[in-house]
């Protein structure tokens, strides 16, 4: 076991101002009314509008998380942006979040951690060890995503799923008499599926000025069937290992907070893992797939809706490009 006395001190969320309904998506795609609702099950997602950026959204979510934790940014020892998209290739999005918080002269160390849709989970897992080691006391994790900038509208099945938004979480040490702790984390990557989700262009392999592998090199490309088949095959054994490592079972969880990949993914996850409806946090219908922000958004909503209390056992779980499976067992 990897027991760590680390506590979630506060959470925050920001949704952009532009609400985009399934009906609007149907019109944009030129499909029959009701197609997006049936195929994606999102309902409403949000896109950034004029003046909204990844860093401005991240800063707004961060302010809310700091207020919930009863802290100021001056109390923070490190800021980590845990996102699957970047505001620009260089420098880190975290540096722009620090700037948007008005803390550009603070000297607080900032950097990005990218594990695509599981960036927040990986960031929480990794940085919790820094708290346990005494390197940092309070850490601000921010997941902020502008998925709408990279949508390929010629690929209807993936374009309908995504939304923009940000979430932030402040973590710190738990007192010895508190139940809060991270119990166990598991991450497995199977790069046989690395091409199932990708944006080929924009890096050193296909920089913008060179010939591109396709006319859609700079938009998100997804083989949904490939991901579904591979993840479905790997998930049962992965979960057995995760639960065994945590010495726990599915019935012990007050709430399961998954990466909100799609409505179909939510249904399959519940069925395959035997998750009861009251245990399942599903925010897909009014958020869409917000990439790495989806898990901390689900966590924030669980707290706001009072679906969890201190000491409750939670499961954070999801898949990511790579292809990676990840899960964390924690006591809130």
C-alpha positions as a Python dict, from the first residue, in 0.01 Angstrom:
ca = {
    (1, 'X'): (0, 0, 0),
    (2, 'X'): (105, 362, -60),
    (3, 'X'): (-69, 528, 235),
    (4, 'X'): (-22, 907, 251),
    (5, 'X'): (-172, 1145, 508),
    (6, 'X'): (-271, 1406, 251),
    (7, 'X'): (-597, 1599, 257),
    (8, 'X'): (-809, 1780, -2),
    (9, 'X'): (-848, 2123, 158),
    (10, 'X'): (-1058, 2305, -101),
    (11, 'X'): (-1193, 2280, -455),
    (12, 'X'): (-1312, 2522, -720),
    (13, 'X'): (-1464, 2517, -1068),
    (14, 'X'): (-1512, 2756, -1357),
    (15, 'X'): (-1732, 2706, -1661),
    (16, 'X'): (-1703, 2936, -1965),
    (17, 'X'): (-1982, 3175, -2056),
    (18, 'X'): (-2094, 3017, -2385),
    (19, 'X'): (-2344, 2733, -2335),
    (20, 'X'): (-2373, 2504, -2638),
    (21, 'X'): (-2673, 2272, -2645),
    (22, 'X'): (-2715, 1946, -2835),
    (23, 'X'): (-2967, 2126, -3057),
    (24, 'X'): (-2702, 2380, -3160),
    (25, 'X'): (-2455, 2099, -3226),
    (26, 'X'): (-2712, 1924, -3447),
    (27, 'X'): (-2750, 2240, -3653),
    (28, 'X'): (-2374, 2287, -3687),
    (29, 'X'): (-2326, 1928, -3801),
    (30, 'X'): (-2627, 1936, -4033),
    (31, 'X'): (-2778, 1621, -3879),
    (32, 'X'): (-3133, 1533, -3780),
    (33, 'X'): (-3260, 1698, -3459),
    (34, 'X'): (-3188, 1471, -3162),
    (35, 'X'): (-2883, 1302, -3315),
    (36, 'X'): (-2627, 1462, -3079),
    (37, 'X'): (-2840, 1387, -2773),
    (38, 'X'): (-2870, 1021, -2869),
    (39, 'X'): (-2509, 974, -2980),
    (40, 'X'): (-2334, 1175, -2710),
    (41, 'X'): (-2572, 1222, -2418),
    (42, 'X'): (-2414, 1554, -2321),
    (43, 'X'): (-2707, 1796, -2336),
    (44, 'X'): (-2507, 2112, -2270),
    (45, 'X'): (-2137, 2178, -2287),
    (46, 'X'): (-1952, 2512, -2258),
    (47, 'X'): (-1701, 2677, -2491),
    (48, 'X'): (-1471, 2969, -2423),
    (49, 'X'): (-1573, 3302, -2574),
    (50, 'X'): (-1393, 3632, -2627),
    (51, 'X'): (-1142, 3704, -2350),
    (52, 'X'): (-1157, 3358, -2189),
    (53, 'X'): (-836, 3156, -2191),
    (54, 'X'): (-707, 2842, -2022),
    (55, 'X'): (-513, 3056, -1773),
    (56, 'X'): (-801, 3292, -1694),
    (57, 'X'): (-1033, 2997, -1632),
    (58, 'X'): (-767, 2821, -1426),
    (59, 'X'): (-712, 3132, -1214),
    (60, 'X'): (-1086, 3168, -1150),
    (61, 'X'): (-1112, 2804, -1035),
    (62, 'X'): (-796, 2848, -826),
    (63, 'X'): (-938, 3149, -642),
    (64, 'X'): (-1247, 2949, -551),
    (65, 'X'): (-1038, 2654, -429),
    (66, 'X'): (-816, 2881, -219),
    (67, 'X'): (-1119, 3046, -62),
    (68, 'X'): (-1270, 2705, 19),
    (69, 'X'): (-941, 2603, 181),
    (70, 'X'): (-924, 2927, 381),
    (71, 'X'): (-589, 3012, 223),
    (72, 'X'): (-431, 3289, 17),
    (73, 'X'): (-202, 3234, -279),
    (74, 'X'): (84, 3353, -57),
    (75, 'X'): (31, 3034, 149),
    (76, 'X'): (89, 2811, -155),
    (77, 'X'): (428, 2642, -194),
    (78, 'X'): (380, 2512, -549),
    (79, 'X'): (131, 2549, -836),
    (80, 'X'): (94, 2266, -1086),
    (81, 'X'): (-117, 2283, -1401),
    (82, 'X'): (-249, 1931, -1460),
    (83, 'X'): (-404, 1967, -1805),
    (84, 'X'): (-411, 1775, -2130),
    (85, 'X'): (-410, 2091, -2345),
    (86, 'X'): (-171, 2385, -2332),
    (87, 'X'): (-237, 2755, -2374),
    (88, 'X'): (77, 2770, -2591),
    (89, 'X'): (375, 2538, -2644),
    (90, 'X'): (610, 2751, -2433),
    (91, 'X'): (618, 2846, -2147),
    (92, 'X'): (403, 2638, -1912),
    (93, 'X'): (33, 2713, -1873),
    (94, 'X'): (102, 2719, -1499),
    (95, 'X'): (314, 3032, -1544),
    (96, 'X'): (21, 3209, -1710),
    (97, 'X'): (-213, 3096, -1431),
    (98, 'X'): (26, 3245, -1176),
    (99, 'X'): (25, 3567, -1377),
    (100, 'X'): (-356, 3568, -1402),
    (101, 'X'): (-371, 3534, -1023),
    (102, 'X'): (-169, 3855, -993),
    (103, 'X'): (119, 3662, -836),
    (104, 'X'): (374, 3710, -1113),
    (105, 'X'): (636, 3838, -868),
    (106, 'X'): (569, 3576, -597),
    (107, 'X'): (849, 3336, -688),
    (108, 'X'): (619, 3041, -617),
    (109, 'X'): (742, 2748, -833),
    (110, 'X'): (503, 2645, -1110),
    (111, 'X'): (507, 2380, -1381),
    (112, 'X'): (283, 2163, -1598),
    (113, 'X'): (214, 1789, -1574),
    (114, 'X'): (50, 1630, -1876),
    (115, 'X'): (-97, 1280, -1877),
    (116, 'X'): (-387, 1388, -2104),
    (117, 'X'): (-724, 1298, -1947),
    (118, 'X'): (-557, 1162, -1631),
    (119, 'X'): (-333, 1465, -1574),
    (120, 'X'): (-511, 1565, -1252),
    (121, 'X'): (-502, 1214, -1107),
    (122, 'X'): (-130, 1181, -1192),
    (123, 'X'): (-60, 1527, -1051),
    (124, 'X'): (-245, 1452, -728),
    (125, 'X'): (-66, 1120, -689),
    (126, 'X'): (281, 1260, -763),
    (127, 'X'): (257, 1582, -565),
    (128, 'X'): (108, 1411, -260),
    (129, 'X'): (447, 1250, -209),
    (130, 'X'): (607, 1594, -202),
    (131, 'X'): (378, 1685, 85),
    (132, 'X'): (449, 1358, 266),
    (133, 'X'): (823, 1419, 225),
    (134, 'X'): (790, 1768, 372),
    (135, 'X'): (912, 1938, 54),
    (136, 'X'): (589, 2140, 24),
    (137, 'X'): (301, 2201, 265),
    (138, 'X'): (26, 2342, 42),
    (139, 'X'): (0, 2264, -329),
    (140, 'X'): (-247, 2411, -580),
    (141, 'X'): (-344, 2176, -864),
    (142, 'X'): (-526, 2332, -1160),
    (143, 'X'): (-681, 2147, -1456),
    (144, 'X'): (-796, 2387, -1727),
    (145, 'X'): (-899, 2277, -2073),
    (146, 'X'): (-999, 2445, -2400),
    (147, 'X'): (-1106, 2136, -2590),
    (148, 'X'): (-1315, 2336, -2839),
    (149, 'X'): (-1002, 2476, -3006),
    (150, 'X'): (-900, 2134, -3135),
    (151, 'X'): (-1229, 1973, -3238),
    (152, 'X'): (-1255, 1807, -3577),
    (153, 'X'): (-1612, 1878, -3683),
    (154, 'X'): (-1583, 1635, -3971),
    (155, 'X'): (-1560, 1359, -3708),
    (156, 'X'): (-1906, 1397, -3557),
    (157, 'X'): (-1878, 1121, -3295),
    (158, 'X'): (-1589, 1288, -3111),
    (159, 'X'): (-1678, 1654, -3175),
    (160, 'X'): (-2007, 1625, -2987),
    (161, 'X'): (-1845, 1500, -2665),
    (162, 'X'): (-1614, 1777, -2552),
    (163, 'X'): (-1648, 2094, -2350),
    (164, 'X'): (-1420, 2358, -2197),
    (165, 'X'): (-1372, 2449, -1833),
    (166, 'X'): (-1142, 2443, -1533),
    (167, 'X'): (-1121, 2295, -1186),
    (168, 'X'): (-873, 2344, -903),
    (169, 'X'): (-786, 2157, -585),
    (170, 'X'): (-572, 2262, -288),
    (171, 'X'): (-401, 1977, -103),
    (172, 'X'): (-204, 1972, 219),
    (173, 'X'): (-107, 1747, 508),
    (174, 'X'): (-379, 1577, 712),
    (175, 'X'): (-353, 1580, 1090),
    (176, 'X'): (-279, 1242, 1257),
    (177, 'X'): (-631, 1220, 1401),
    (178, 'X'): (-801, 1296, 1068),
    (179, 'X'): (-933, 1020, 842),
    (180, 'X'): (-825, 1198, 521),
    (181, 'X'): (-559, 1006, 325),
    (182, 'X'): (-460, 875, -16),
    (183, 'X'): (-473, 498, 12),
    (184, 'X'): (-352, 357, -318),
    (185, 'X'): (-297, 457, -681),
    (186, 'X'): (-246, 247, -991),
    (187, 'X'): (-146, 356, -1343),
    (188, 'X'): (-94, 126, -1641),
    (189, 'X'): (-1, 241, -1992),
    (190, 'X'): (-39, 20, -2299),
    (191, 'X'): (119, 213, -2586),
    (192, 'X'): (-19, -31, -2841),
    (193, 'X'): (-315, 208, -2824),
    (194, 'X'): (-113, 531, -2843),
    (195, 'X'): (-256, 630, -3181),
    (196, 'X'): (-617, 579, -3077),
    (197, 'X'): (-629, 938, -2944),
    (198, 'X'): (-391, 1198, -3083),
    (199, 'X'): (-321, 1538, -3232),
    (200, 'X'): (-37, 1454, -3471),
    (201, 'X'): (76, 1805, -3569),
    (202, 'X'): (234, 2086, -3374),
    (203, 'X'): (524, 1906, -3211),
    (204, 'X'): (877, 1838, -3329),
    (205, 'X'): (766, 1546, -3547),
    (206, 'X'): (527, 1757, -3754),
    (207, 'X'): (595, 2126, -3681),
    (208, 'X'): (357, 2370, -3854),
    (209, 'X'): (592, 2472, -4136),
    (210, 'X'): (659, 2117, -4256),
    (211, 'X'): (437, 1884, -4462),
    (212, 'X'): (167, 1733, -4244),
    (213, 'X'): (38, 1374, -4237),
    (214, 'X'): (-317, 1498, -4302),
    (215, 'X'): (-515, 1816, -4352),
    (216, 'X'): (-650, 1769, -3999),
    (217, 'X'): (-314, 1731, -3825),
    (218, 'X'): (-389, 2002, -3570),
    (219, 'X'): (-728, 1871, -3457),
    (220, 'X'): (-815, 1588, -3220),
    (221, 'X'): (-834, 1247, -3385),
    (222, 'X'): (-994, 953, -3204),
    (223, 'X'): (-1061, 589, -3279),
    (224, 'X'): (-1348, 546, -3035),
    (225, 'X'): (-1404, 181, -3122),
    (226, 'X'): (-1038, 98, -3069),
    (227, 'X'): (-1031, 272, -2730),
    (228, 'X'): (-1355, 105, -2621),
    (229, 'X'): (-1241, -247, -2712),
    (230, 'X'): (-897, -212, -2557),
    (231, 'X'): (-1012, -43, -2237),
    (232, 'X'): (-1300, -290, -2191),
    (233, 'X'): (-1060, -581, -2215),
    (234, 'X'): (-806, -434, -1972),
    (235, 'X'): (-1038, -275, -1715),
    (236, 'X'): (-1150, -580, -1511),
    (237, 'X'): (-795, -698, -1430),
    (238, 'X'): (-686, -340, -1367),
    (239, 'X'): (-964, -292, -1114),
    (240, 'X'): (-889, -620, -941),
    (241, 'X'): (-531, -507, -890),
    (242, 'X'): (-630, -156, -774),
    (243, 'X'): (-885, -281, -519),
    (244, 'X'): (-652, -553, -397),
    (245, 'X'): (-370, -301, -351),
    (246, 'X'): (-602, -80, -147),
    (247, 'X'): (-744, -377, 48),
    (248, 'X'): (-1094, -253, -32),
    (249, 'X'): (-1399, -348, -239),
    (250, 'X'): (-1648, -163, -456),
    (251, 'X'): (-1913, -159, -182),
    (252, 'X'): (-1677, 43, 42),
    (253, 'X'): (-1693, 351, -182),
    (254, 'X'): (-1931, 629, -96),
    (255, 'X'): (-1875, 766, -447),
    (256, 'X'): (-1697, 675, -769),
    (257, 'X'): (-1582, 981, -965),
    (258, 'X'): (-1481, 881, -1319),
    (259, 'X'): (-1325, 1069, -1605),
    (260, 'X'): (-1635, 1179, -1798),
    (261, 'X'): (-1537, 1037, -2137),
    (262, 'X'): (-1886, 993, -2282),
    (263, 'X'): (-2232, 882, -2178),
    (264, 'X'): (-2164, 540, -2331),
    (265, 'X'): (-1836, 511, -2140),
    (266, 'X'): (-2020, 596, -1818),
    (267, 'X'): (-2276, 320, -1879),
    (268, 'X'): (-2011, 62, -1964),
    (269, 'X'): (-1802, 153, -1660),
    (270, 'X'): (-2097, 114, -1425),
    (271, 'X'): (-2198, -219, -1574),
    (272, 'X'): (-1851, -373, -1593),
    (273, 'X'): (-1747, -269, -1243),
    (274, 'X'): (-2080, -325, -1071),
    (275, 'X'): (-2115, 33, -947),
    (276, 'X'): (-2451, 118, -790),
    (277, 'X'): (-2631, 424, -928),
    (278, 'X'): (-2611, 612, -597),
    (279, 'X'): (-2234, 552, -591),
    (280, 'X'): (-2174, 704, -933),
    (281, 'X'): (-2088, 1070, -1004),
    (282, 'X'): (-2200, 1148, -1358),
    (283, 'X'): (-2164, 1511, -1469),
    (284, 'X'): (-2143, 1438, -1843),
    (285, 'X'): (-2497, 1566, -1919),
    (286, 'X'): (-2416, 1928, -1828),
    (287, 'X'): (-2039, 1942, -1876),
    (288, 'X'): (-1936, 1707, -2155),
    (289, 'X'): (-1586, 1563, -2164),
    (290, 'X'): (-1362, 1834, -2017),
    (291, 'X'): (-1047, 1622, -2051),
    (292, 'X'): (-833, 1636, -1734),
    (293, 'X'): (-1069, 1882, -1566),
    (294, 'X'): (-1350, 1625, -1556),
    (295, 'X'): (-1235, 1432, -1246),
    (296, 'X'): (-1169, 1740, -1026),
    (297, 'X'): (-1496, 1892, -1156),
    (298, 'X'): (-1676, 1576, -1042),
    (299, 'X'): (-1499, 1599, -706),
    (300, 'X'): (-1599, 1964, -668),
    (301, 'X'): (-1962, 1889, -755),
    (302, 'X'): (-1969, 1596, -511),
    (303, 'X'): (-1861, 1831, -231),
    (304, 'X'): (-2099, 2112, -331),
    (305, 'X'): (-2392, 1871, -365),
    (306, 'X'): (-2302, 1716, -27),
    (307, 'X'): (-2276, 1369, -176),
    (308, 'X'): (-1959, 1310, 26),
    (309, 'X'): (-1852, 1384, 383),
    (310, 'X'): (-1513, 1384, 552),
    (311, 'X'): (-1383, 1031, 594),
    (312, 'X'): (-1585, 887, 302),
    (313, 'X'): (-1393, 653, 73),
    (314, 'X'): (-1377, 765, -292),
    (315, 'X'): (-1259, 610, -617),
    (316, 'X'): (-1118, 832, -891),
    (317, 'X'): (-1086, 639, -1216),
    (318, 'X'): (-1041, 690, -1588),
    (319, 'X'): (-860, 626, -1911),
    (320, 'X'): (-632, 856, -2108),
    (321, 'X'): (-454, 874, -2441),
    (322, 'X'): (-149, 660, -2445),
    (323, 'X'): (-348, 427, -2377),
    (324, 'X'): (-347, 463, -1997),
    (325, 'X'): (-574, 332, -1724),
    (326, 'X'): (-559, 504, -1388),
    (327, 'X'): (-731, 482, -1053),
    (328, 'X'): (-692, 625, -703),
    (329, 'X'): (-851, 519, -375),
    (330, 'X'): (-869, 799, -117),
    (331, 'X'): (-1049, 887, 201),
    (332, 'X'): (-1192, 1238, 172),
}
